[in-house]
């Protein structure tokens, strides 16, 4: 088992407030929000994480944040020294962070400091919903940019919300068939680029969240239900990962 070990630095992105389409009206990095004091705490958290886990052989990458704002000068100034902190604490492992869709290739100012590119992408779900031909085209266009960075790429999130038991032909969003088609579209993109060295679907199983118009009884992106019953996607992924997919 290989582990990407990550700090609890999640939510450092006011552009994601209230969901991917939400906005809280705050500046992410400022004296009143995420500031120098935050950075000091973040520094210590990185050091503590590495001190705790550096002798675990399963840990292959240190991730210093998950889906932060990374397309601004303020973000670059905040994160650049944190990469140095991680490398000073452990010069033997790659250091990275998880990049969100709001900071695509060409816009992100933090990925230049990463040894490995960790990308969360939801083409076919949050973007190009229901139009998988457009989703695949746009995903390939972005991936071509990332592949030109000459860094290994791991897709750390991809998928689609799916209501168990909902079946539709042709496949439509929320159906089990559509989830499988979204996975297949992503896999075609992944398999087309040698730079892609790993894939992590989001998510193993459905789970509870706060209520909202984008959630139907929680987050439904699991390939298993909350009580661990498989959706169609689970059987598809088993075939893919066993190398038996036709």
C-alpha positions as CSV (number, residue, x, y, z in Angstrom):
1,X,0.0,0.0,0.0
2,X,1.3,3.4,-1.0
3,X,0.4,6.5,1.0
4,X,0.3,10.2,0.0
5,X,0.6,11.7,3.5
6,X,-1.2,15.1,3.7
7,X,-1.5,17.9,6.2
8,X,-5.1,18.9,7.3
9,X,-4.7,22.1,5.2
10,X,-8.1,21.9,3.5
11,X,-10.5,24.8,2.7
12,X,-7.8,27.3,2.0
13,X,-9.7,28.5,-1.0
14,X,-12.5,31.1,-0.7
15,X,-13.5,30.3,-4.3
16,X,-14.8,27.0,-3.1
17,X,-16.9,28.4,-0.2
18,X,-20.3,26.9,-0.3
19,X,-19.4,24.4,-3.0
20,X,-17.5,24.6,-6.3
21,X,-20.0,27.2,-7.6
22,X,-20.2,29.1,-4.4
23,X,-18.5,32.3,-3.2
24,X,-18.1,33.7,0.3
25,X,-16.9,37.1,-0.7
26,X,-13.7,36.8,1.3
27,X,-10.1,37.1,0.1
28,X,-8.3,33.8,0.7
29,X,-4.9,35.3,1.7
30,X,-5.1,38.5,3.8
31,X,-4.3,39.8,7.3
32,X,-7.9,39.1,8.2
33,X,-8.1,35.5,6.8
34,X,-5.1,33.2,6.0
35,X,-2.0,35.2,7.0
36,X,1.4,35.0,8.5
37,X,0.2,33.4,11.7
38,X,-1.5,30.7,9.6
39,X,1.7,30.1,7.8
40,X,3.6,29.6,11.0
41,X,1.1,27.0,12.2
42,X,1.2,25.3,8.8
43,X,5.0,25.2,9.0
44,X,4.8,23.4,12.3
45,X,2.1,21.0,11.1
46,X,4.4,20.0,8.1
47,X,7.3,19.4,10.5
48,X,5.2,17.4,12.9
49,X,3.7,15.2,10.1
50,X,7.1,14.4,8.7
51,X,8.6,13.7,12.1
52,X,5.7,11.4,12.9
53,X,5.6,9.4,9.7
54,X,9.0,9.6,8.0
55,X,10.0,6.1,9.0
56,X,6.9,4.5,7.5
57,X,8.0,2.9,4.2
58,X,4.5,3.1,2.7
59,X,4.7,7.0,2.6
60,X,5.8,8.0,-0.9
61,X,4.8,11.7,-1.1
62,X,4.2,14.6,1.3
63,X,1.2,16.7,0.3
64,X,1.2,20.1,2.1
65,X,-2.4,21.1,1.2
66,X,-5.6,19.9,-0.5
67,X,-7.3,22.1,-3.1
68,X,-6.0,25.5,-1.9
69,X,-6.2,28.7,-4.0
70,X,-3.1,28.4,-6.1
71,X,-3.6,30.8,-9.0
72,X,-2.7,34.0,-7.3
73,X,0.5,35.8,-6.4
74,X,-0.5,35.7,-2.7
75,X,-0.9,31.9,-2.9
76,X,2.5,31.5,-4.4
77,X,4.1,33.7,-1.7
78,X,2.3,31.7,1.0
79,X,3.2,28.2,-0.3
80,X,6.7,28.6,-1.7
81,X,8.5,28.6,1.6
82,X,6.4,25.7,2.8
83,X,7.8,23.4,0.1
84,X,11.3,24.3,1.5
85,X,10.1,23.4,5.0
86,X,9.0,19.9,3.8
87,X,12.2,19.3,1.9
88,X,14.4,20.4,4.8
89,X,12.5,18.0,7.0
90,X,12.8,15.1,4.6
91,X,15.0,15.5,1.5
92,X,14.3,11.9,0.4
93,X,10.6,12.1,-0.7
94,X,8.7,14.1,-3.3
95,X,6.7,17.1,-2.1
96,X,3.4,18.2,-3.6
97,X,-0.1,19.6,-3.0
98,X,-3.4,18.8,-4.6
99,X,-4.4,21.1,-7.4
100,X,-8.1,22.1,-7.9
101,X,-9.9,22.7,-11.2
102,X,-10.1,26.4,-10.5
103,X,-6.4,26.6,-11.1
104,X,-5.8,24.7,-14.4
105,X,-2.5,24.4,-16.2
106,X,-1.2,27.8,-17.2
107,X,-3.0,29.5,-14.3
108,X,-1.6,27.7,-11.3
109,X,1.3,29.5,-9.7
110,X,2.1,26.8,-7.0
111,X,2.5,23.6,-9.1
112,X,6.0,24.8,-10.3
113,X,7.3,23.9,-6.8
114,X,5.8,20.4,-6.8
115,X,7.8,17.3,-7.6
116,X,4.7,15.4,-8.6
117,X,1.5,16.9,-10.0
118,X,-1.6,15.9,-8.0
119,X,-4.8,16.8,-9.8
120,X,-8.4,16.7,-8.8
121,X,-10.6,16.9,-11.9
122,X,-14.3,16.4,-12.5
123,X,-14.8,16.6,-16.3
124,X,-18.1,15.1,-17.1
125,X,-19.6,16.0,-13.7
126,X,-19.0,19.6,-12.5
127,X,-17.7,20.6,-16.0
128,X,-19.4,19.5,-19.2
129,X,-22.1,17.7,-17.2
130,X,-23.8,15.1,-19.4
131,X,-21.6,15.8,-22.4
132,X,-18.8,13.3,-22.2
133,X,-17.4,14.1,-25.7
134,X,-16.8,17.7,-24.7
135,X,-15.5,16.6,-21.3
136,X,-13.0,14.3,-22.9
137,X,-11.9,16.9,-25.4
138,X,-11.4,19.6,-22.7
139,X,-9.7,17.1,-20.3
140,X,-7.2,16.1,-23.0
141,X,-6.5,19.8,-23.8
142,X,-5.6,20.5,-20.2
143,X,-3.7,17.3,-19.7
144,X,-1.5,18.1,-22.7
145,X,-0.4,21.2,-20.8
146,X,0.4,19.4,-17.6
147,X,2.2,16.6,-19.5
148,X,4.5,19.3,-21.0
149,X,5.7,20.1,-17.5
150,X,7.8,16.9,-17.5
151,X,6.6,15.9,-14.1
152,X,4.8,12.7,-13.1
153,X,1.1,13.1,-12.7
154,X,-1.3,11.4,-10.3
155,X,-5.1,12.0,-10.7
156,X,-6.1,12.2,-7.0
157,X,-9.8,12.7,-7.6
158,X,-12.2,12.0,-10.4
159,X,-15.7,10.6,-10.6
160,X,-19.4,11.4,-10.6
161,X,-22.3,11.4,-8.1
162,X,-24.5,8.3,-8.6
163,X,-27.7,7.2,-7.0
164,X,-27.6,3.5,-6.4
165,X,-30.3,1.7,-8.3
166,X,-30.9,4.4,-10.8
167,X,-30.5,3.0,-14.4
168,X,-30.9,5.0,-17.6
169,X,-30.3,4.2,-21.3
170,X,-28.8,6.2,-22.7
171,X,-26.7,7.0,-19.7
172,X,-27.6,10.3,-17.9
173,X,-26.1,12.0,-14.9
174,X,-26.8,10.4,-11.5
175,X,-27.4,6.9,-13.1
176,X,-25.1,4.0,-12.4
177,X,-24.5,3.7,-16.2
178,X,-23.3,7.4,-16.4
179,X,-20.8,6.9,-13.5
180,X,-19.2,4.0,-15.5
181,X,-19.1,6.1,-18.6
182,X,-17.4,8.9,-16.8
183,X,-14.8,6.5,-15.4
184,X,-14.2,5.1,-18.9
185,X,-13.8,8.6,-20.4
186,X,-11.3,9.5,-17.7
187,X,-9.4,6.3,-18.2
188,X,-9.0,6.9,-21.9
189,X,-7.4,10.3,-21.1
190,X,-5.2,8.8,-18.4
191,X,-4.0,6.0,-20.6
192,X,-3.1,8.4,-23.4
193,X,-0.4,10.2,-21.4
194,X,2.8,8.5,-20.2
195,X,3.1,11.2,-17.5
196,X,0.1,9.8,-15.7
197,X,1.5,7.3,-13.2
198,X,-1.5,6.8,-10.9
199,X,-5.3,7.2,-10.5
200,X,-7.3,7.6,-7.3
201,X,-11.1,7.6,-7.8
202,X,-13.2,9.7,-5.5
203,X,-14.7,7.9,-3.7
204,X,-14.6,4.5,-2.1
205,X,-18.1,4.8,-0.6
206,X,-20.9,7.3,-0.3
207,X,-20.8,9.4,2.8
208,X,-22.7,12.0,4.7
209,X,-22.3,15.8,4.1
210,X,-24.1,18.9,4.9
211,X,-27.3,19.3,3.0
212,X,-27.5,21.4,-0.2
213,X,-28.8,21.5,-3.7
214,X,-25.6,19.7,-5.0
215,X,-26.0,16.7,-2.6
216,X,-28.7,14.0,-2.6
217,X,-28.5,12.4,0.8
218,X,-24.8,13.2,1.1
219,X,-21.9,12.7,-1.4
220,X,-22.8,10.0,-3.8
221,X,-19.5,9.6,-5.7
222,X,-18.8,6.3,-4.0
223,X,-18.4,3.1,-6.1
224,X,-20.0,1.5,-3.0
225,X,-23.0,2.7,-1.1
226,X,-22.8,3.8,2.5
227,X,-23.6,0.3,3.6
228,X,-20.8,-1.1,1.3
229,X,-23.0,-2.5,-1.5
230,X,-21.3,-2.3,-4.9
231,X,-22.5,0.0,-7.7
232,X,-21.8,-1.0,-11.3
233,X,-18.7,1.1,-11.2
234,X,-17.1,-1.2,-8.6
235,X,-17.3,-4.1,-11.0
236,X,-15.9,-2.0,-13.8
237,X,-12.9,-0.9,-11.7
238,X,-12.2,-4.4,-10.5
239,X,-11.9,-5.5,-14.2
240,X,-9.7,-2.5,-15.0
241,X,-7.4,-2.9,-12.1
242,X,-7.1,-6.6,-12.6
243,X,-6.3,-6.1,-16.2
244,X,-9.3,-8.0,-17.5
245,X,-11.3,-5.2,-19.0
246,X,-12.2,-5.9,-22.6
